[in-house]
């Protein structure tokens, strides 16, 4: 092996091992969380049932998402889900989705390392960026909120940026199209990449093409949801919409007319903490540039995460960071590349080293909180096993109402509803764990009065009731 390639080889092997450990921990504990009945209908039971229907008839149908049979694409437009369908057909189980999500996020390490090499950061800096990626708290935190299409964004955005740096613009456009298919708000990420390609790289044809295509697709997706679905969830930006008749245009009007109000909405305690959690692991490198063209890649971070008052969008424990995080990584890498001359060059290890320490500390905090599922397994594994055996007695063609944390276990069927649904069913499954089912005593009393019979129960865990003959 030639000497110049040896450091890269060692860095690659080390990062492969680090990503494998991350994958085993994240996939293993999220699957354990599901099997111990701590994954809820939102957002796992509905996706598990959606894939059951996709495997059966290729349609993304659910009954538990909006208390009735409908396409999930009436809620969120996410054709990207079909990319996982072949894998799901091979292993048609809910666990497949959780393992696939962890693998998707971990796979972003490949284009990240290729970017480091393309940007000539050297094996040492690329290795540290790879470790920061593995230790980035938002990636692990997002995976533990069950399953979501946003997990596709991390690898797709990094691949798009890699092909941009390689000047392979046709391949870049293909990956950009995949980004658009993730969700109706995903064009925000693609449009900003196109804008950066136009302003920063001065590639006017492809930059303008990607930007305009993304804007057109965004408008088309919003129109589709408004006319054939439940409408886009613009209520997450209600704090900026003073005139509801204007819709999203009202938000942009507020941004232009009253920027101080916008700033005040972002400078809250929880958002400042989130800001630090996202940027400390990267040594604040995404912000350290005077090249204003790069700042357009910060737009999704500001717009999606910091402006909304929907609390989940500015939390590292949910999936809304999967799109902005890869853009922050890219900005950190290109900004670090500018530190090539003394005395700035001597600060590169300081930025990356301190960032890695912050990432490790934050991820240890997130990871240690998730190890509680191991404690739950030690305490409740026998009950969980008995619950699975009891639930297996319910016929697969039966319609079921269930408490939210048991819907994922019962999701591979045509009809499954939340426990408070009014849909007629054959069986009802109630969570007997204290505090896990709202109005449990009232529900039990109601079904007793109606003459429902108890099929079986696991004490202080779950009960299965059957409709009267």
C-alpha positions as CSV (number, residue, x, y, z in Angstrom):
1,X,0.0,0.0,0.0
2,X,1.4,3.4,-1.0
3,X,2.3,5.6,1.9
4,X,-0.1,8.5,1.0
5,X,-3.1,6.3,0.9
6,X,-2.4,4.6,4.3
7,X,-3.7,7.4,6.5
8,X,-6.9,7.5,4.4
9,X,-7.3,3.7,4.7
10,X,-6.8,3.8,8.5
11,X,-9.3,6.7,8.8
12,X,-11.8,4.8,6.7
13,X,-11.5,1.6,8.7
14,X,-11.8,3.5,12.0
15,X,-14.8,5.4,10.9
16,X,-16.4,2.2,9.6
17,X,-16.1,0.7,13.1
18,X,-17.4,3.8,14.7
19,X,-20.4,3.9,12.4
20,X,-21.1,0.2,13.0
21,X,-21.1,0.8,16.8
22,X,-23.5,3.7,16.3
23,X,-25.7,1.6,14.1
24,X,-25.8,-1.3,16.5
25,X,-26.6,1.0,19.4
26,X,-29.3,3.1,17.6
27,X,-31.0,0.3,15.6
28,X,-30.8,-2.1,18.6
29,X,-32.3,0.2,21.1
30,X,-35.0,1.6,18.8
31,X,-36.1,-2.0,18.0
32,X,-36.0,-2.9,21.7
33,X,-38.1,0.2,22.4
34,X,-40.7,-1.0,19.9
35,X,-40.7,-4.6,21.2
36,X,-41.2,-3.3,24.8
37,X,-44.2,-1.3,23.6
38,X,-42.8,2.2,24.0
39,X,-43.2,3.2,20.4
40,X,-46.5,4.9,19.7
41,X,-49.0,5.1,16.9
42,X,-47.5,8.5,16.1
43,X,-45.0,8.2,14.4
44,X,-44.5,4.5,14.1
45,X,-47.7,2.6,14.1
46,X,-49.0,4.6,11.2
47,X,-45.9,4.0,9.1
48,X,-45.8,0.4,10.0
49,X,-49.4,0.0,8.7
50,X,-48.6,2.1,5.7
51,X,-45.8,-0.3,4.7
52,X,-48.1,-3.2,5.3
53,X,-50.5,-1.7,2.8
54,X,-47.7,-0.8,0.4
55,X,-46.5,-4.4,0.5
56,X,-50.0,-5.6,-0.1
57,X,-51.3,-3.2,-2.8
58,X,-48.5,-0.6,-3.4
59,X,-50.7,2.2,-1.9
60,X,-49.5,4.2,1.2
61,X,-52.8,3.7,3.1
62,X,-53.4,3.9,6.8
63,X,-56.5,3.8,9.1
64,X,-54.9,5.0,12.4
65,X,-53.4,8.2,11.1
66,X,-56.7,10.1,10.7
67,X,-59.2,7.6,12.1
68,X,-60.2,6.2,8.8
69,X,-58.8,4.7,5.6
70,X,-56.8,7.3,3.6
71,X,-53.5,7.7,1.8
72,X,-50.6,9.0,4.0
73,X,-49.8,11.2,1.0
74,X,-52.9,13.2,1.8
75,X,-51.1,14.3,5.0
76,X,-47.4,14.4,3.8
77,X,-46.3,14.0,0.2
78,X,-43.4,11.5,0.5
79,X,-43.0,9.3,-2.5
80,X,-39.4,8.6,-1.3
81,X,-40.9,5.9,0.9
82,X,-41.1,3.5,-2.1
83,X,-37.2,3.3,-2.1
84,X,-37.5,1.1,1.1
85,X,-40.3,-1.1,-0.2
86,X,-38.1,-3.8,-1.8
87,X,-36.2,-4.2,1.5
88,X,-39.5,-4.3,3.4
89,X,-40.9,-6.9,1.0
90,X,-37.9,-9.1,1.9
91,X,-38.3,-8.6,5.6
92,X,-42.0,-7.5,6.2
93,X,-41.7,-6.6,9.8
94,X,-41.9,-3.3,11.7
95,X,-38.3,-3.8,12.9
96,X,-37.1,-3.5,9.3
97,X,-38.1,0.1,9.2
98,X,-36.2,1.0,12.4
99,X,-33.1,-0.8,11.2
100,X,-33.4,0.8,7.8
101,X,-33.7,4.3,9.3
102,X,-30.6,4.0,11.4
103,X,-28.7,2.6,8.3
104,X,-29.9,5.5,6.2
105,X,-28.6,8.1,8.6
106,X,-25.3,6.2,9.2
107,X,-24.8,6.0,5.4
108,X,-24.4,9.8,5.2
109,X,-20.9,9.2,6.5
110,X,-19.8,7.9,3.1
111,X,-20.5,11.1,1.1
112,X,-19.2,13.1,4.1
113,X,-15.8,11.4,3.9
114,X,-15.7,11.7,0.1
115,X,-16.4,15.5,0.6
116,X,-13.5,15.8,3.0
117,X,-11.2,14.2,0.4
118,X,-12.6,16.3,-2.4
119,X,-12.2,19.5,-0.4
120,X,-8.6,18.4,0.4
121,X,-9.1,18.6,4.1
122,X,-6.6,15.8,4.7
123,X,-7.2,12.4,6.4
124,X,-6.9,13.9,9.9
125,X,-9.6,16.6,9.5
126,X,-11.8,14.2,7.5
127,X,-11.5,11.6,10.2
128,X,-12.5,14.1,12.9
129,X,-15.5,15.3,10.9
130,X,-16.5,11.6,10.5
131,X,-16.3,11.1,14.3
132,X,-18.3,14.3,14.9
133,X,-20.9,12.9,12.4
134,X,-21.1,9.6,14.4
135,X,-21.3,11.6,17.7
136,X,-23.7,14.3,16.4
137,X,-26.5,14.3,19.0
138,X,-29.3,15.3,16.6
139,X,-28.8,12.2,14.4
140,X,-29.2,9.8,17.3
141,X,-32.0,11.8,19.0
142,X,-34.0,11.9,15.7
143,X,-33.8,8.2,15.2
144,X,-35.4,7.5,18.6
145,X,-38.5,9.3,17.6
146,X,-39.6,6.1,15.9
147,X,-39.6,6.4,12.0
148,X,-39.8,9.3,9.6
149,X,-39.1,10.1,6.0
150,X,-36.7,12.9,7.0
151,X,-34.1,10.3,7.6
152,X,-33.5,10.2,3.8
153,X,-32.4,13.8,3.9
154,X,-29.1,13.4,5.6
155,X,-27.5,11.1,3.0
156,X,-29.3,12.6,0.0
157,X,-28.2,16.2,0.8
158,X,-24.6,15.1,1.4
159,X,-24.5,13.2,-1.8
160,X,-25.9,16.1,-3.7
161,X,-23.2,18.5,-2.3
162,X,-20.5,15.9,-3.1
163,X,-21.5,15.7,-6.7
164,X,-21.7,19.5,-6.8
165,X,-18.1,19.7,-5.6
166,X,-17.1,17.1,-8.2
167,X,-18.9,19.2,-10.9
168,X,-21.0,16.2,-11.9
169,X,-24.1,18.3,-12.2
170,X,-26.3,15.8,-14.0
171,X,-25.8,13.3,-11.2
172,X,-26.3,16.1,-8.8
173,X,-29.7,16.9,-10.4
174,X,-30.8,13.3,-9.9
175,X,-30.1,13.4,-6.2
176,X,-31.8,16.8,-6.0
177,X,-34.9,15.2,-7.4
178,X,-34.7,12.5,-4.7
179,X,-34.6,15.3,-2.1
180,X,-37.8,16.8,-3.5
181,X,-39.6,13.4,-3.1
182,X,-38.9,13.3,0.6
183,X,-41.6,15.6,1.7
184,X,-43.5,18.7,0.7
185,X,-41.1,21.0,2.6
186,X,-38.0,19.3,1.3
187,X,-37.8,21.7,-1.7
188,X,-36.5,24.3,0.8
189,X,-33.3,22.4,1.1
190,X,-33.0,21.8,-2.6
191,X,-33.8,25.4,-3.5
192,X,-31.1,26.7,-1.1
193,X,-28.5,24.3,-2.7
194,X,-29.5,25.6,-6.1
195,X,-29.2,29.2,-4.9
196,X,-25.8,28.5,-3.5
197,X,-24.8,26.9,-6.8
198,X,-25.9,30.0,-8.6
199,X,-24.4,32.6,-6.2
200,X,-21.4,30.8,-4.7
201,X,-20.3,28.5,-7.5
202,X,-21.5,30.8,-10.3
203,X,-23.0,28.0,-12.2
204,X,-26.0,29.9,-13.5
205,X,-27.7,27.3,-15.6
206,X,-27.8,24.5,-13.1
207,X,-28.2,26.7,-10.1
208,X,-31.2,28.6,-11.6
209,X,-32.6,25.3,-12.9
210,X,-32.5,23.6,-9.5
211,X,-33.8,26.6,-7.7
212,X,-36.8,27.1,-10.0
213,X,-37.6,23.4,-10.2
214,X,-37.6,23.3,-6.4
215,X,-39.9,26.3,-6.1
216,X,-42.3,24.9,-8.7
217,X,-42.4,21.5,-7.1
218,X,-43.0,23.1,-3.7
219,X,-46.0,25.1,-5.1
220,X,-47.3,21.9,-6.8
221,X,-47.0,19.9,-3.6
222,X,-48.8,22.5,-1.5
223,X,-51.5,22.7,-4.2
224,X,-51.9,18.9,-4.2
225,X,-52.2,18.7,-0.4
226,X,-54.8,21.6,-0.5
227,X,-57.0,20.0,-3.2
228,X,-56.5,16.3,-2.6
229,X,-55.3,16.0,1.0
230,X,-55.7,17.6,4.4
231,X,-53.7,20.7,3.4
232,X,-50.2,21.7,4.2
233,X,-49.3,22.1,7.9
234,X,-48.7,25.8,7.7
235,X,-50.1,26.1,11.3
236,X,-46.6,25.5,12.5
237,X,-45.8,29.0,11.4
238,X,-49.0,30.6,12.7
239,X,-46.9,33.0,14.8
240,X,-46.0,34.8,11.5
241,X,-49.3,34.7,9.7
242,X,-51.5,37.7,10.7
243,X,-53.8,37.3,7.7
244,X,-55.0,33.7,7.3
245,X,-56.3,34.4,3.8
246,X,-52.7,34.9,2.6
247,X,-51.5,31.5,3.8
248,X,-47.7,31.1,3.6
249,X,-47.5,34.5,1.8
250,X,-48.5,36.1,5.1
251,X,-45.4,34.6,6.7
252,X,-43.1,36.1,4.1
253,X,-44.9,39.4,4.5
254,X,-44.2,39.4,8.2
255,X,-40.5,38.5,7.6
256,X,-40.1,41.5,5.2
257,X,-42.2,44.0,7.1
258,X,-41.2,43.2,10.7
259,X,-37.8,41.6,11.0
260,X,-37.4,42.6,14.7
261,X,-40.5,40.5,15.5
262,X,-39.0,37.5,13.7
263,X,-35.8,37.9,15.6
264,X,-37.7,38.1,18.9
265,X,-39.5,34.8,18.0
266,X,-36.1,33.1,17.5
267,X,-34.4,34.5,20.6
268,X,-36.1,32.3,23.1
269,X,-34.4,30.1,25.7
270,X,-35.3,26.7,24.2
271,X,-34.2,27.9,20.7
272,X,-30.9,29.3,22.0
273,X,-30.2,25.9,23.7
274,X,-31.1,24.1,20.5
275,X,-28.8,26.5,18.5
276,X,-25.9,25.6,20.8
277,X,-26.6,21.9,20.6
278,X,-26.5,22.0,16.8
279,X,-23.4,24.3,16.4
280,X,-21.2,23.5,19.4
281,X,-20.3,20.0,18.0
282,X,-19.2,21.8,14.8
283,X,-17.1,24.4,16.6
284,X,-19.4,27.1,15.2
285,X,-17.5,26.6,11.9
286,X,-20.7,27.0,9.8
287,X,-20.9,30.6,10.8
288,X,-17.2,31.5,10.4
289,X,-17.1,32.9,7.0
290,X,-17.2,36.3,5.3
291,X,-18.4,34.8,2.0
292,X,-22.1,35.8,2.2
293,X,-23.0,33.4,-0.6
294,X,-22.6,30.5,1.8
295,X,-25.1,31.9,4.2
296,X,-27.9,30.8,1.9
297,X,-27.3,27.3,3.1
298,X,-28.2,28.5,6.6
299,X,-31.7,29.4,5.5
300,X,-33.3,25.9,6.2
301,X,-31.7,25.9,9.7
302,X,-33.3,29.3,10.4
303,X,-36.6,28.8,8.6
304,X,-37.4,25.2,9.5
305,X,-35.8,24.9,13.0
306,X,-35.5,28.4,14.6
307,X,-38.5,30.4,13.2
308,X,-41.3,27.9,14.0
309,X,-42.8,27.8,17.5
310,X,-43.7,24.1,16.9
311,X,-41.5,22.8,19.7
312,X,-40.5,19.6,18.0
313,X,-38.8,21.5,15.1
314,X,-36.2,23.0,17.4
315,X,-35.3,19.9,19.4
316,X,-32.4,17.5,18.8
317,X,-34.7,14.6,19.9
318,X,-36.9,14.8,16.8
319,X,-36.5,14.3,13.1
320,X,-36.6,17.9,11.9
321,X,-32.8,18.3,12.1
322,X,-32.1,15.7,9.5
323,X,-32.2,18.3,6.7
324,X,-30.4,21.2,8.2
325,X,-27.6,19.2,9.9
326,X,-25.9,18.0,6.7
327,X,-25.9,21.6,5.4
328,X,-24.2,22.7,8.6
329,X,-21.6,19.9,8.2
330,X,-20.9,21.0,4.6
331,X,-20.5,24.7,5.7
332,X,-18.2,23.6,8.5
333,X,-16.0,21.7,6.1
334,X,-15.7,24.4,3.4
335,X,-15.1,27.1,6.0
336,X,-12.4,25.0,7.6
337,X,-10.8,24.6,4.2
338,X,-10.3,28.4,4.2
339,X,-8.1,28.2,7.3
340,X,-5.1,27.2,5.1
341,X,-2.6,29.9,6.0
342,X,-1.0,30.8,9.3
343,X,-2.0,31.8,11.8
344,X,-5.6,30.5,11.1
345,X,-4.3,27.1,10.1
346,X,-3.1,26.5,13.7
347,X,-6.6,26.9,15.0
348,X,-8.0,24.0,12.9
349,X,-7.3,21.3,15.5
350,X,-8.8,23.5,18.2
351,X,-12.1,23.9,16.3
352,X,-12.4,20.2,15.5
353,X,-11.2,18.9,18.8
354,X,-13.5,21.1,20.9
355,X,-16.4,20.3,18.5
356,X,-15.8,16.5,18.9
357,X,-15.7,16.8,22.7
358,X,-19.0,18.8,22.7
359,X,-20.6,16.2,20.3
360,X,-19.4,13.3,22.5
361,X,-20.7,15.0,25.6
362,X,-24.1,15.8,24.1
363,X,-24.5,12.3,22.5
364,X,-23.5,10.6,25.8
365,X,-26.3,12.6,27.4
366,X,-28.8,11.5,24.7
367,X,-27.5,8.0,24.6
368,X,-27.5,7.4,28.3
369,X,-31.1,8.5,28.5
370,X,-32.0,5.9,25.9
371,X,-30.3,3.1,27.8
372,X,-33.4,3.1,30.1
373,X,-35.0,0.7,27.6
374,X,-32.4,-1.8,28.8
375,X,-33.7,-1.3,32.3
376,X,-37.2,-1.7,31.1
377,X,-36.2,-4.9,29.4
378,X,-34.8,-6.3,32.6
379,X,-38.0,-5.4,34.5
380,X,-40.7,-6.1,32.0
381,X,-39.4,-8.5,29.4
382,X,-41.6,-11.4,30.7
383,X,-44.7,-9.3,30.6
384,X,-43.8,-8.0,27.1
385,X,-43.4,-11.6,25.9
386,X,-46.8,-12.6,27.4
387,X,-48.3,-9.5,25.7
388,X,-47.0,-10.5,22.3
389,X,-48.4,-14.0,22.8
390,X,-51.7,-12.6,23.8
391,X,-51.8,-10.2,20.8
392,X,-50.9,-13.0,18.5
393,X,-54.3,-14.6,19.3
394,X,-56.1,-11.8,17.6
395,X,-57.0,-12.8,14.0
396,X,-55.0,-10.9,11.4
397,X,-58.3,-10.0,9.5
398,X,-59.9,-8.6,12.6
399,X,-60.6,-4.9,13.1
400,X,-59.0,-3.6,16.3
401,X,-58.9,-0.5,18.5
402,X,-55.8,-0.2,20.6
403,X,-54.0,2.1,23.0
404,X,-51.3,4.1,21.2
405,X,-48.3,2.1,22.4
406,X,-49.8,-1.2,21.2
407,X,-50.8,0.0,17.8
408,X,-47.3,-0.7,16.3
409,X,-47.5,-4.4,17.4
410,X,-50.9,-4.7,15.8
411,X,-50.3,-2.6,12.7
412,X,-49.9,-5.3,10.1
413,X,-53.7,-5.5,9.4
414,X,-56.3,-3.7,7.3
415,X,-58.0,-1.9,10.2
416,X,-56.4,-0.6,13.4
417,X,-57.6,2.5,15.2
418,X,-56.7,4.4,18.4
419,X,-58.6,3.3,21.5
420,X,-61.0,6.4,21.5
421,X,-62.1,5.8,17.9
422,X,-65.8,5.3,17.2
423,X,-65.2,2.8,14.3
424,X,-66.8,-0.6,14.9
425,X,-64.2,-3.3,15.6
426,X,-63.9,-6.9,16.7
427,X,-61.3,-6.4,19.4
428,X,-60.1,-3.7,21.8
429,X,-56.6,-3.7,23.3
430,X,-56.0,-1.5,26.3
431,X,-52.8,-0.4,27.9
432,X,-53.0,-1.2,31.7
433,X,-49.7,0.4,32.6
434,X,-50.4,3.3,35.0
435,X,-50.6,6.6,33.1
436,X,-50.3,5.2,29.6
437,X,-54.0,5.2,28.6
438,X,-56.1,8.3,29.1
439,X,-59.4,7.6,30.9
440,X,-58.5,3.9,31.3
441,X,-61.1,3.3,34.1
442,X,-63.8,4.9,32.1
443,X,-63.0,2.8,29.0
444,X,-63.0,-0.4,31.0
445,X,-66.3,0.5,32.6
446,X,-67.8,1.3,29.2
447,X,-66.8,-2.0,27.6
448,X,-68.0,-3.9,30.7
449,X,-71.4,-2.3,30.4
450,X,-71.6,-3.1,26.7
451,X,-70.9,-6.7,27.4
452,X,-67.5,-7.1,25.9
453,X,-65.7,-10.2,27.1
454,X,-62.1,-10.4,28.2
455,X,-60.0,-12.6,25.9
456,X,-57.0,-12.3,28.2
457,X,-54.8,-9.9,30.1
458,X,-51.3,-9.4,31.5
459,X,-51.5,-7.8,34.9
460,X,-50.7,-4.1,35.0
461,X,-49.7,-4.3,31.3
462,X,-52.4,-5.1,28.7
463,X,-55.9,-6.4,28.3
464,X,-57.6,-7.7,25.2
465,X,-61.4,-7.5,24.9
466,X,-63.7,-9.1,22.3
467,X,-67.0,-7.6,20.9
468,X,-70.2,-9.3,22.3
469,X,-71.6,-12.1,20.2
